[in-house]
Amino acid sequence: MAYKKQIKLGVKFSVKLPNSREQEFEVSDFNEHTFDVLGTEITNTTSYAPPEAFVVDKTRGIIKLVFNDNIPQATPLEIIVFGIVAEKKVTTQKKVLFSDEKVQAIKDTPKSMAAWLWALVKTSVAAFIIASLLLFFIKDTKPGAIINKLWVYINAAKIVEIAENFDARIITNSHPVYKTGTFLEFNKIYQKTFNTEENLKGLYAFVGNDFFVTKDLIKDDSGFVLQDREGAASYCAMMGGRLLNIMELKVYLAKQYANIENFLWPVALRPGMAEWSETKQSFYDNYWIYLKKDKKTLNIIEGMPTKDGFISVDEDDFDLSFRCGFEARTYLP
């Protein structure tokens, strides 16, 4: 049996990042604590996201830590592993935290969303009638033809179709991940690191497919934060996420330019600001950036080849905007 380093819950210990990025430990006081999931914190640096902790053997108190890919091998780290008790539904004097009325309201959210969109359509009918009279007189002109084509696409049936297929949680920013002990614990770490009372939930938006994206490009008190690629990646790690890869940028940003759902989309697209991706272009330190319509950056690198609105640049040559995201499985037990 291979030797496993002994640790205690809530007590700091030192470790160097192993080549495999995974390491098992024996928790000597494992059975002396009651918890639902394990959380971790790196205490000697704020540059990296803390490792994920998994219980391997409850009887022997064996746990496994899985370290982030962004941490260089052999990095000396000081870590605390602690138990987290998940939130429970509380009943006091027959007052239930989630009443029947609230539960039903949550169940009815998709229906309410469709009803709201349909109401929007109905309130637009009067304006449409007036616009139709105008179109009658300009229908044979070029502007009239363009407007008529637009109305064929943006019509009541299309709105209702979107309402039926649209995940209402995207509007309400509701998801079980926000209530997990791991997310709530990391929220405390974030508040301490940035000395703020702002909550991570207020910064992120649920965008479907169990994926979350910051509602806007990252800002601080002085405006949008500009970093080189490595700095942007570290910043996202401190915010509980990571940079988006090319496919995620295409799905959650690029396609929104063309879709009617854009007026419902909770993420600011910022078409005039290029932003980093986490996708490497080559063996060298070149990464793809999502250029969009950023004329300022385009002028600097004019002549370089682009691919679907993306362009490859050296990660040290540019300080650009960025946004962060994470998968629900990052925090779900």
C-alpha positions in Angstrom: 0.0 0.0 0.0 1.4 3.4 -1.1 2.1 5.9 1.7 -0.4 8.7 1.9 0.3 12.0 3.6 -1.8 12.5 6.8 -3.8 15.7 7.1 -6.6 17.1 9.3 -9.7 19.0 8.3 -9.3 22.7 8.8 -5.6 22.5 9.4 -3.1 24.0 6.9 -0.6 21.6 5.2 2.1 22.0 2.5 2.2 20.1 -0.8 4.0 20.4 -4.2 1.8 20.0 -7.2 2.4 16.4 -8.5 3.0 15.5 -12.1 -0.4 13.7 -12.3 -2.2 16.7 -10.8 -4.0 14.3 -8.5 -2.9 13.2 -5.0 -4.6 11.2 -2.3 -4.4 12.0 1.4 -5.4 10.3 4.7 -7.6 12.5 6.9 -6.8 11.4 10.4 -10.0 13.0 11.9 -12.3 12.3 9.0 -14.9 10.5 11.1 -14.9 13.1 13.8 -16.7 15.7 11.5 -20.1 15.8 9.9 -20.3 17.4 6.5 -21.9 16.9 3.0 -19.1 17.9 0.7 -15.4 18.9 1.0 -14.1 22.4 0.2 -10.5 23.6 -0.2 -8.6 26.9 0.0 -5.1 27.8 -1.2 -3.7 30.1 1.5 -0.3 31.1 0.2 -1.4 32.6 -3.2 -4.5 33.9 -4.8 -3.2 33.2 -8.4 -4.8 29.8 -8.8 -8.2 28.2 -8.2 -8.3 25.8 -5.3 -8.3 22.1 -6.1 -11.4 19.9 -6.1 -11.7 17.4 -3.2 -13.3 14.0 -3.5 -13.9 11.3 -0.9 -12.3 8.0 -2.0 -12.8 5.8 1.0 -15.0 6.9 3.9 -14.0 4.1 6.2 -10.3 4.8 6.0 -10.8 8.6 5.5 -9.0 8.7 2.2 -9.6 11.8 0.0 -8.3 12.9 -3.4 -7.4 16.4 -4.5 -7.5 17.3 -8.2 -5.5 20.4 -9.1 -6.3 23.0 -11.8 -4.5 22.6 -15.1 -3.3 26.2 -14.9 -1.0 25.5 -11.9 2.6 24.8 -12.9 4.0 21.4 -11.8 6.0 21.3 -8.6 4.4 24.6 -7.4 4.6 24.8 -3.6 1.1 25.2 -2.1 -0.3 25.6 1.3 -3.8 24.2 1.5 -6.7 23.8 3.9 -9.4 21.1 3.4 -12.6 21.6 5.2 -16.1 20.1 5.5 -19.2 21.9 4.2 -22.7 21.3 5.3 -25.2 21.9 2.5 -28.1 24.2 3.1 -31.3 22.5 4.4 -34.9 23.5 4.1 -36.0 25.0 7.4 -39.5 24.7 9.0 -40.3 26.9 12.0 -43.8 27.2 13.5 -45.4 25.8 10.3 -43.6 28.4 8.2 -41.9 26.6 5.4 -38.9 28.2 3.7 -40.4 27.3 0.3 -44.2 27.5 0.6 -46.6 25.7 -1.7 -47.3 29.0 -3.5 -43.6 29.6 -4.1 -43.0 26.1 -5.3 -45.9 26.4 -7.7 -44.7 29.8 -8.9 -41.3 28.2 -9.7 -43.0 25.4 -11.6 -45.1 27.9 -13.5 -42.1 30.1 -14.5 -41.8 28.8 -18.1 -45.5 29.4 -18.6 -45.2 32.9 -17.1 -42.3 33.6 -19.4 -44.3 32.6 -22.4 -47.3 34.7 -21.2 -45.0 37.7 -20.7 -43.7 37.4 -24.2 -47.2 37.0 -25.6 -48.3 40.1 -23.8 -45.4 41.9 -25.4 -46.6 40.8 -28.8 -50.2 42.0 -28.0 -49.0 45.4 -26.8 -47.2 45.8 -30.1 -50.3 45.0 -32.3 -51.6 48.6 -32.2 -48.2 49.9 -33.3 -48.0 47.3 -36.0 -51.4 48.3 -37.4 -50.3 51.9 -37.7 -47.0 50.8 -39.2 -48.9 48.6 -41.7 -50.8 51.6 -43.0 -47.5 53.3 -43.6 -46.1 50.2 -45.3 -49.1 50.2 -47.6 -48.0 53.5 -49.1 -44.3 52.6 -49.3 -44.5 48.9 -50.1 -43.2 49.4 -53.6 -40.1 51.3 -52.4 -36.8 49.8 -51.4 -37.2 50.7 -47.7 -40.7 49.2 -47.7 -39.4 45.9 -49.0 -36.8 45.7 -46.4 -39.2 46.4 -43.5 -41.7 43.8 -44.9 -38.9 41.2 -44.9 -38.0 42.0 -41.3 -41.7 41.6 -40.2 -41.8 38.2 -41.9 -39.0 37.1 -39.6 -40.0 39.0 -36.4 -43.7 38.0 -36.0 -46.0 36.8 -33.3 -45.6 33.1 -34.2 -41.8 33.4 -34.0 -42.0 35.1 -30.6 -44.3 32.4 -29.2 -41.9 29.7 -30.6 -39.0 31.3 -28.8 -41.0 31.5 -25.6 -41.8 27.8 -25.7 -38.2 26.7 -26.2 -36.4 29.3 -24.1 -35.1 28.1 -20.7 -36.9 30.5 -18.3 -34.0 30.0 -15.8 -31.9 32.1 -18.2 -34.2 35.1 -17.4 -34.4 34.5 -13.7 -30.7 33.4 -13.3 -31.9 30.4 -11.2 -29.9 27.2 -10.8 -29.2 24.8 -8.0 -25.4 25.4 -8.3 -25.9 28.8 -6.6 -27.1 27.0 -3.4 -24.4 24.4 -3.1 -22.0 24.6 -0.1 -19.0 24.6 -2.4 -20.2 27.7 -4.4 -21.2 29.5 -1.2 -17.8 28.8 0.3 -16.0 30.0 -2.7 -18.2 33.1 -2.7 -16.8 33.9 0.8 -13.2 33.5 -0.5 -14.0 35.8 -3.5 -15.4 38.5 -1.2 -12.3 38.2 1.1 -9.9 38.3 -1.9 -11.5 41.3 -3.5 -12.6 43.0 -0.3 -16.1 43.3 -1.5 -19.7 42.5 -0.4 -20.7 41.7 -3.9 -21.8 38.1 -4.5 -20.6 35.9 -7.3 -24.2 35.1 -8.3 -24.7 38.7 -9.1 -21.7 38.6 -11.5 -22.6 35.4 -13.4 -25.6 34.6 -15.6 -27.0 31.1 -16.3 -27.0 30.7 -20.1 -28.3 27.1 -20.5 -26.5 23.8 -20.9 -25.4 23.9 -17.2 -23.0 26.7 -18.2 -22.5 30.2 -16.6 -20.9 33.3 -18.1 -20.2 36.7 -16.4 -22.9 39.1 -17.3 -20.4 41.5 -18.8 -16.7 41.8 -19.5 -14.8 42.0 -16.2 -14.8 45.5 -14.6 -13.3 47.1 -11.5 -13.9 50.6 -10.0 -11.9 52.2 -12.8 -13.7 50.5 -15.7 -13.1 47.4 -17.9 -10.1 45.4 -16.7 -7.4 44.9 -19.4 -4.9 42.0 -18.9 -2.5 39.9 -20.9 -3.8 36.3 -21.5 -2.1 34.8 -18.4 -3.3 37.7 -16.2 -6.9 37.3 -17.5 -6.8 33.5 -16.8 -5.6 34.1 -13.2 -8.2 36.8 -12.7 -11.0 34.4 -13.7 -9.6 31.7 -11.4 -10.0 34.1 -8.5 -13.6 34.7 -9.5 -14.4 31.0 -9.5 -14.3 30.5 -13.2 -12.0 30.4 -16.3 -11.7 32.0 -19.7 -14.2 30.8 -22.3 -12.9 28.7 -25.2 -13.6 29.4 -28.8 -16.7 27.1 -29.0 -18.2 28.7 -25.9 -17.6 32.2 -27.2 -19.3 31.2 -30.5 -22.3 29.6 -28.8 -23.0 32.2 -26.0 -21.8 35.4 -27.7 -21.3 35.2 -31.5 -24.6 33.7 -32.5 -26.5 36.2 -30.4 -25.8 38.9 -32.9 -28.1 37.3 -35.4 -30.8 35.9 -33.2 -34.1 37.5 -32.2 -33.4 36.1 -28.7 -30.9 38.8 -28.3 -33.4 41.1 -26.5 -33.7 38.4 -23.8 -30.0 37.5 -23.6 -28.5 38.2 -20.1 -24.9 38.6 -21.3 -23.6 42.0 -22.6 -22.0 41.3 -26.0 -19.8 44.4 -26.3 -19.3 44.2 -30.0 -16.6 46.9 -30.1 -14.3 45.2 -27.6 -12.0 42.2 -28.4 -11.6 39.6 -25.7 -9.4 36.7 -24.8 -10.2 33.0 -25.2 -8.5 30.1 -23.4 -7.9 28.3 -26.7 -4.3 28.0 -27.8 -3.5 28.4 -31.5 -0.2 26.6 -31.6 2.6 25.1 -29.5 3.9 28.7 -29.0 2.3 31.2 -26.7 -0.3 32.2 -29.3 -4.0 32.3 -28.3 -7.1 33.1 -30.2 -8.9 36.3 -29.3 -12.5 37.1 -30.3 -12.0 40.2 -32.3 -15.6 41.1 -33.1 -15.9 44.7 -34.4 -13.0 46.1 -32.4 -11.5 48.5 -35.0 -8.8 49.8 -32.6 -7.3 46.3 -32.0 -7.9 45.4 -35.7 -5.8 48.4 -36.8 -2.9 47.3 -34.6 -2.8 43.8 -36.1 -4.2 44.6 -39.5 -3.1 42.0 -42.1 -3.1 39.1 -39.7 -5.4 36.2 -40.8 -8.7 35.9 -39.0 -10.9 32.8 -38.6 -14.7 33.2 -38.0 -14.1 36.5 -36.2 -11.1 35.1 -34.2 -7.4 36.1 -34.6 -4.3 34.5 -33.1 -1.9 36.7 -31.1 1.0 36.3 -28.6 -0.4 36.2 -25.1 2.1 38.8 -23.9 1.6 41.3 -26.7 -1.8 42.6 -25.8 -3.8 43.7 -22.8 -7.4 42.9 -23.7 -10.8 42.6 -22.0 -12.1 39.2 -20.9 -15.0 37.4 -19.4 -15.2 34.3 -17.3 -17.4 31.2 -17.2 -17.8 27.8 -15.5 -19.6 24.5 -15.8 -22.2 23.6 -13.1 -20.2 20.4 -12.4 -17.4 22.5 -11.1 -19.4 23.1 -7.9 -22.0 20.3 -7.9 -21.1 17.4 -5.6 
